[in-house]
Amino acid sequence: MTIIAACINDQGSAIASDSLGSNGWNCSTYGSKLIQPFPNIAVGFSDTYLVERWVRRFFRESITRDNEDGWKNNPNAFRNTVEDSWDTWRQWMKDRGHGKTDSSGTFSVPGTVIVATPKSIFVLYSDGFSLVPECGYAAIGSGTNVSLGALAIMKDSPPKIAVEAAVQAAILHVPSCGGEIHVIDLKE
């Protein structure tokens, strides 16, 4: 019950979120826990508080190993490092009985993540699939469709303005989105 939007173009990149989350049937404002800043990197997550555990435990460790400038020197290697940490977390969850395996044998855990740097954005899905959006923008959470529409219209605007507008559109049109908007502007 949230929205996270990211956009990248020749003016930089940015990621934004609302601050409304849910715990069962209750919605509450969580502040800025939905997007976590790191030096020149930001991570946004939806669907579960357990993804925050990945950020604290596995992601932080992987960027320390890869060097916090890895995104700049070799964005593909940095993405591979982050994907490896996501896979490690998924295995950690599976070993503890979290997640589920569907009829095709694909294991999924709760949560979806957007990782943004000044040079790239990519999405990590619960089934281990990752995607670099060719369009230059992505959104996850309850307000995805509304936010993607806003981002499509504003993709050539400064990313900070585009993601803030995308989150605001979701807040206006999706009942499960709301609260304060948090934006992280990423520039080299």
C-alpha positions as CSV (number, residue, x, y, z in Angstrom):
1,M,0.0,0.0,0.0
2,T,2.5,2.6,-1.2
3,I,4.0,4.1,-4.3
4,I,7.6,4.4,-5.3
5,A,8.6,6.0,-8.6
6,A,12.0,6.5,-10.2
7,C,13.1,8.3,-13.3
8,I,16.4,8.8,-15.2
9,N,17.3,11.0,-18.1
10,D,20.2,13.2,-19.3
11,Q,19.5,15.5,-16.3
12,G,20.1,12.9,-13.7
13,S,17.9,10.5,-11.7
14,A,15.5,10.7,-8.8
15,I,13.3,8.4,-6.7
16,A,10.3,9.3,-4.6
17,S,7.7,7.6,-2.4
18,D,4.7,8.4,-0.4
19,S,4.8,7.5,3.3
20,L,1.6,5.4,3.7
21,G,2.1,1.8,4.5
22,S,0.0,-1.0,5.9
23,N,0.2,-3.7,8.5
24,G,-2.7,-6.0,7.9
25,W,-5.9,-4.0,7.7
26,N,-4.4,-0.8,9.2
27,C,-2.8,2.0,7.2
28,S,-0.3,4.3,8.8
29,T,2.3,6.8,7.9
30,Y,5.9,5.4,8.1
31,G,7.9,8.5,7.3
32,S,10.7,8.0,4.8
33,K,11.4,4.3,5.5
34,L,10.1,3.4,2.0
35,I,13.2,4.9,0.3
36,Q,16.7,4.5,1.9
37,P,19.5,6.8,0.8
38,F,23.1,5.8,0.5
39,P,25.9,7.9,-1.0
40,N,24.8,8.4,-4.7
41,I,22.4,5.4,-4.4
42,A,18.8,5.1,-3.2
43,V,16.7,2.1,-2.7
44,G,12.9,2.1,-2.6
45,F,10.9,-0.9,-1.5
46,S,7.2,-1.9,-1.4
47,D,5.1,-4.8,-0.3
48,T,6.7,-5.7,3.0
49,Y,8.8,-4.6,5.9
50,L,11.0,-7.7,5.3
51,V,12.6,-5.9,2.3
52,E,13.9,-3.3,4.7
53,R,15.8,-6.2,6.3
54,W,17.4,-6.9,2.9
55,V,18.5,-3.3,2.7
56,R,20.0,-3.3,6.2
57,R,21.5,-6.7,6.1
58,F,22.5,-7.7,2.5
59,F,22.4,-4.6,0.3
60,R,24.5,-2.4,2.6
61,E,27.0,-5.2,2.9
62,S,27.1,-5.7,-0.9
63,I,27.7,-2.0,-1.7
64,T,30.5,-1.9,0.9
65,R,32.2,-4.9,-0.8
66,D,31.6,-3.4,-4.2
67,N,32.8,0.1,-3.1
68,E,30.2,2.8,-3.0
69,D,31.5,4.2,-6.3
70,G,30.9,0.9,-8.1
71,W,27.8,2.4,-9.8
72,K,30.0,5.0,-11.4
73,N,33.0,3.0,-12.5
74,N,31.1,0.0,-13.8
75,P,27.2,0.2,-13.6
76,N,26.7,-3.3,-15.0
77,A,29.1,-4.9,-12.4
78,F,27.3,-2.8,-9.7
79,R,23.9,-4.1,-10.9
80,N,25.3,-7.7,-10.8
81,T,26.5,-7.2,-7.2
82,V,23.0,-5.9,-6.2
83,E,21.3,-8.7,-7.9
84,D,23.6,-11.2,-6.1
85,S,22.7,-9.7,-2.8
86,W,19.0,-9.9,-3.7
87,D,19.4,-13.6,-4.6
88,T,21.3,-14.2,-1.3
89,W,18.4,-12.6,0.6
90,R,15.8,-14.6,-1.3
91,Q,17.7,-17.8,-0.4
92,W,18.0,-16.6,3.2
93,M,14.2,-16.1,3.2
94,K,13.6,-19.5,1.6
95,D,15.8,-21.2,4.2
96,R,13.6,-19.8,7.0
97,G,10.3,-20.8,5.4
98,H,9.3,-17.4,4.1
99,G,8.0,-16.9,0.5
100,K,6.3,-19.5,-1.7
101,T,7.0,-21.7,-4.7
102,D,4.4,-21.6,-7.5
103,S,3.3,-24.5,-9.7
104,S,6.2,-23.8,-12.2
105,G,8.8,-24.2,-9.4
106,T,9.6,-20.4,-9.2
107,F,10.3,-19.3,-5.7
108,S,9.0,-15.8,-4.7
109,V,9.5,-13.7,-1.6
110,P,7.4,-10.7,-0.5
111,G,8.6,-7.4,-1.9
112,T,9.7,-5.5,-4.9
113,V,12.6,-3.0,-5.0
114,I,13.8,-0.1,-7.2
115,V,17.5,0.8,-7.0
116,A,18.5,4.2,-8.4
117,T,21.9,5.7,-9.0
118,P,22.8,8.8,-11.1
119,K,23.5,6.6,-14.1
120,S,20.8,3.8,-13.8
121,I,17.6,2.6,-12.3
122,F,16.6,-1.1,-12.1
123,V,13.8,-3.1,-10.5
124,L,14.2,-6.3,-8.6
125,Y,11.1,-8.5,-8.4
126,S,10.0,-11.0,-5.8
127,D,10.7,-14.0,-8.2
128,G,14.4,-12.9,-8.7
129,F,13.8,-11.3,-12.1
130,S,15.4,-7.9,-12.6
131,L,14.6,-5.2,-15.2
132,V,16.3,-2.1,-16.4
133,P,13.4,-0.1,-17.9
134,E,14.3,1.1,-21.4
135,C,11.8,4.0,-21.1
136,G,13.8,5.5,-18.3
137,Y,11.3,5.3,-15.5
138,A,9.7,2.7,-13.2
139,A,7.1,2.5,-10.4
140,I,6.2,-0.1,-7.9
141,G,3.4,-0.4,-5.3
142,S,-0.4,0.2,-5.3
143,G,-0.2,3.3,-7.4
144,T,2.0,1.9,-10.2
145,N,-0.4,2.4,-13.1
146,V,-1.2,6.0,-12.3
147,S,2.5,6.8,-11.6
148,L,3.6,5.2,-14.8
149,G,1.1,7.3,-16.7
150,A,2.4,10.5,-15.1
151,L,6.1,9.5,-15.7
152,A,5.4,8.8,-19.4
153,I,4.1,12.3,-19.8
154,M,6.9,13.9,-17.7
155,K,9.9,11.7,-18.7
156,D,11.8,14.7,-20.2
157,S,11.3,16.9,-17.2
158,P,13.9,17.1,-14.5
159,P,13.7,13.7,-12.7
160,K,13.0,15.2,-9.3
161,I,9.9,17.0,-10.7
162,A,8.8,14.0,-12.6
163,V,8.9,11.5,-9.7
164,E,7.3,14.0,-7.3
165,A,4.4,14.5,-9.8
166,A,4.1,10.7,-10.3
167,V,3.7,10.1,-6.6
168,Q,1.3,13.0,-6.2
169,A,-0.8,11.6,-9.0
170,A,-1.0,8.2,-7.2
171,I,-1.9,9.9,-3.9
172,L,-4.7,11.8,-5.7
173,H,-6.1,8.8,-7.5
174,V,-5.3,5.6,-5.5
175,P,-6.9,5.3,-2.1
176,S,-4.1,3.2,-0.6
177,C,-1.4,5.9,-1.4
178,G,-1.0,8.9,0.8
179,G,1.0,10.8,3.4
180,E,4.1,12.9,2.9
181,I,6.1,12.7,-0.3
182,H,9.8,11.9,0.0
183,V,12.2,12.6,-2.9
184,I,15.9,11.7,-3.3
185,D,17.6,13.5,-6.2
186,L,20.7,11.7,-7.5
187,K,23.4,13.5,-9.4
188,E,27.0,12.8,-10.1
